[in-house]
Amino acid sequence: MTKADIVNEISRSTGLEKAAVLATVEKFMEVVKDSMADGNNVYLRGFGSFVVKTRKEKTARNISKNESIKIPEHKVPTFKPSRVFLEEVKVRSEKK
């Protein structure tokens, strides 16, 4: 499902104009992205959590030059679905 599909589905089910729904979806994604870029987690009860995790420094291998390189510690965005979310996916996938 794409962003356009999400906007169309919300617009169809709520009766709101697509432009208003698109603006809302865009703003939601911007707020989540900005919050995570600032190092803050976003918790949506019943849906899941957008969490910033820290990956430790590690040694990797550049196989084309046959040398080892250090990858510094860095932060990555992750999503952890809630139990309700996981159960819903599990139940619906078992019906198919």
N, C-alpha and C positions, 0 to 999 in steps of 0.2 A: 504494500500500500504506500502510495506517495503522499507528499504534502497536499497536492491538488485533490487526491482522493479523500483525504481526511477533511479538507475544507468543503468539498461537495457533500460528503455524508453529514457533516454537522449542519450545513446550510439546509439540506433537505429535511433533516429530522427536527430542526428547531424553527424553520421558517425565516431565519435571519438571512440578510443579503450576504452573498459570497464575499464581497469586498470587506464587510465588517468582520466576518469570520476569519478571513485571511489575515487581516490586521491583528486580530486577537491572537491567532496562532503564531504569527511572526513575533509579536511582542512577548508571548510566553517563552518561546525559544530563546529570544534575546535575554530575557531576565534570567533564565536558567544558565545560559552560557556565561553571562557577566558574573553571576554569583559564583559559579565554579571557577572562573578565571581568577576571582579574588580569593579563592581558597575555601569558600563556604560550600557546605553540602545543602542539597535541596531534598526535603522529605515530603512526599505526597501520600498521606495515609490511604490505604486501600489500593494503592497503585504501585509505589516503589520509591526507591531513593536514588538520587543522582549523587554519587560520592566521589570526592577527589582522593585518589590513593597515591602513595609515594612508592615508586619503584627504586630499589637499592642500586647502588653502583655495581656494575658487573664488567667482566672482561669478555669481549666477543672476538670473532676472527673475521678478517677481511680476506676471503679465500682467493680473490683475484690478485692481491698483492702478497699473499701468504704472510700476513703480519697480524699481531694481536692489537686490539684497540680497546680503550676504556670507554664504556658508556657511563656517563655521570648519573648520579641520582636525579630522578625527574618525577614529575607529577603527571598522572593520567586520569581522565574522566572515566567513570564506570557507572553502570546502572545495575541495581539490585532490585528485582521485582519483589513485591510483598507476597506473603503466603496466600492471600486471597487471589492475587493475580496468577500465581503459579497453579493453584487449584483449578481456577477457571480454564486455563490453558490445558491442563491435564484432562479435565472432564470433557472439554470440547474435542480434544484430539482423540480421545478414546471412543467417542461417538462415531467418528469417521471411519 
